[in-house]
Amino acid sequence: MQTNRSNIGALIGGAIMIVFGLLSLTGQLFHALNWDFFWPLILIGFGALLFVMMVAGGKESAALAIPGSIVTGVGLILLFQSITHHWVSMSYFWILIILFVGTGIYVMGWRADEEAQKQSGAKLMKIGLILFVVFGMFFEMLFSSDNNILFPAFLVVLGAYLVLSRAGLLGKKKNNPTNTLPPVN
């Protein structure tokens, strides 16, 4: 039995090497294959294959939705970055992995018909989306443009406020004793 499994693994591995070798030779000989665009599609294809395996395997294989959504999502991120050449965006795009995990949990719950998993997945997707927006705003406003002084100026003003308020230089606090009791009659 072990020999058959190792033979199947060798056959699959060999077939993958042949496909990549032929694609590379085609690109080298004809300059027709643009690897910048093509290699993220390989990841998207593997993710889609995991979803196909999930559907074909029935409810028992619903857990394949999680790696399927992660691999497909990362492939989509890399495809976006390959097309736009905005590689700096990976400084905050990585947070989308949380959203992809939530999507996988939601799809797994949908496939297995479990409402609690769907709710957990939806919550995780919301958290991932909120974090993506926060990190995206932070990194895009701070690092993407040389002309953008709004965010650094905001940080300076906020920092100055915190320092001055802690030092007691923004105004004197009223002397309100908090531990006094009302007079007894």
C-alpha positions in Angstrom: 0.0 0.0 0.0 2.8 2.5 0.9 4.3 1.9 -2.5 1.1 3.0 -4.3 0.8 6.2 -2.3 4.5 7.1 -2.9 4.0 6.4 -6.6 0.9 8.6 -6.8 2.8 11.4 -5.0 5.7 11.0 -7.5 3.3 11.0 -10.4 1.6 14.2 -9.2 4.9 15.9 -8.4 6.3 14.9 -11.8 3.3 16.1 -13.6 3.5 19.5 -11.8 7.2 19.8 -12.7 6.4 19.0 -16.4 3.7 21.7 -16.5 5.9 24.3 -14.9 8.8 23.4 -17.1 6.7 23.6 -20.3 5.3 27.0 -19.2 8.8 28.2 -18.5 10.2 27.0 -21.8 7.2 28.6 -23.6 7.9 31.9 -21.8 11.7 31.7 -22.6 11.3 30.7 -26.3 8.3 32.8 -27.3 8.3 35.6 -24.7 4.5 35.2 -24.6 4.1 34.2 -21.0 4.1 37.1 -18.5 5.0 35.5 -15.2 4.1 38.7 -13.4 0.5 38.0 -14.1 0.6 34.2 -14.3 2.1 33.0 -11.0 -0.7 34.4 -8.7 -3.2 32.5 -10.9 -1.5 29.3 -9.9 -2.3 30.1 -6.2 -5.8 31.0 -7.1 -6.1 27.7 -9.0 -4.9 25.7 -6.0 -7.4 27.5 -3.8 -10.2 26.8 -6.2 -9.1 23.1 -6.3 -9.5 22.9 -2.5 -13.0 24.3 -2.9 -13.8 21.7 -5.6 -12.4 19.0 -3.2 -14.7 20.4 -0.5 -17.8 20.2 -2.7 -16.9 16.7 -4.0 -16.2 15.4 -0.5 -19.5 16.3 1.0 -20.1 17.6 4.5 -17.2 15.7 5.9 -14.7 17.7 3.9 -16.2 21.1 4.8 -13.0 22.1 6.6 -11.2 22.4 3.3 -13.0 25.8 2.9 -10.5 27.3 5.4 -7.3 26.6 3.5 -9.2 27.1 0.2 -10.2 30.6 1.2 -6.7 31.5 2.5 -4.8 30.2 -0.6 -7.3 31.8 -3.0 -7.3 35.1 -1.0 -3.5 35.3 -0.9 -3.5 34.6 -4.7 -5.9 37.4 -5.3 -3.8 39.8 -3.2 -0.7 38.8 -5.1 -2.6 39.2 -8.4 -3.7 42.7 -7.4 -0.2 43.6 -6.5 1.3 42.1 -9.7 -1.1 44.2 -11.8 -0.8 47.5 -9.9 2.9 47.0 -8.8 1.9 48.5 -5.4 4.0 46.0 -3.4 4.2 48.3 -0.4 0.5 47.5 0.2 1.6 44.1 1.6 2.5 46.1 4.8 -1.2 46.0 5.6 -2.7 43.5 3.1 -1.5 40.6 5.2 -4.2 41.4 7.7 -6.7 40.2 5.2 -5.7 36.6 6.1 -7.9 37.0 9.2 -10.8 37.9 6.8 -10.0 34.9 4.6 -10.0 32.6 7.7 -13.4 34.0 8.7 -14.6 33.4 5.2 -13.4 29.8 5.3 -15.1 29.3 8.7 -18.3 30.8 7.4 -18.3 28.6 4.2 -17.5 25.6 6.4 -20.5 26.4 8.6 -22.7 26.9 5.6 -21.5 23.6 4.0 -21.9 21.6 7.3 -25.1 23.4 8.1 -23.9 24.7 11.4 -25.2 28.1 12.4 -22.6 28.7 15.2 -19.7 28.3 12.7 -21.4 30.7 10.3 -21.7 33.3 13.1 -18.1 32.8 14.2 -16.9 33.2 10.6 -19.0 36.4 10.1 -17.5 37.9 13.3 -14.0 37.1 12.2 -14.6 38.5 8.8 -15.8 41.8 10.4 -12.8 42.0 12.6 -10.5 41.3 9.6 -12.2 44.0 7.6 -12.0 46.6 10.4 -8.3 45.8 11.0 -7.6 46.0 7.2 -9.2 49.5 7.0 -7.4 50.7 10.1 -4.0 49.3 9.0 -4.6 50.5 5.4 -5.4 54.0 6.5 -2.4 54.1 8.8 0.1 52.8 6.3 -1.3 54.6 3.2 -1.5 57.9 5.0 1.8 57.6 6.7 4.0 56.1 4.1 2.5 56.3 0.6 2.7 59.9 -0.2 5.5 62.5 0.3 2.9 65.3 0.2 0.6 63.9 2.8 1.4 65.9 6.0 -2.1 65.4 7.6 -1.4 62.1 9.4 2.1 63.0 10.8 0.8 66.4 11.9 -2.1 64.7 13.7 0.4 62.4 15.5 2.4 65.4 16.6 -0.6 67.3 17.9 -2.0 64.2 19.7 1.4 63.4 21.2 1.8 67.1 22.4 -1.6 67.0 23.9 -0.8 63.8 25.8 2.5 65.1 27.1 1.1 68.5 28.1 -1.9 67.1 29.8 0.1 64.6 31.8 2.6 67.4 32.8 -0.4 69.5 34.0 0.4 72.3 31.7 -2.9 72.5 29.9 -4.9 73.8 32.8 -5.2 73.3 36.5 -7.5 70.6 37.7 -10.2 71.9 40.0 -9.7 70.7 43.5 -12.8 68.5 43.9 -12.4 66.2 46.8 -14.0 62.9 45.8 -13.9 61.2 49.1 -16.0 63.6 51.2 -19.2 62.6 52.8 -22.2 64.9 53.0 -22.7 66.6 56.4 -24.7 64.6 58.9 -27.7 66.4 60.5 
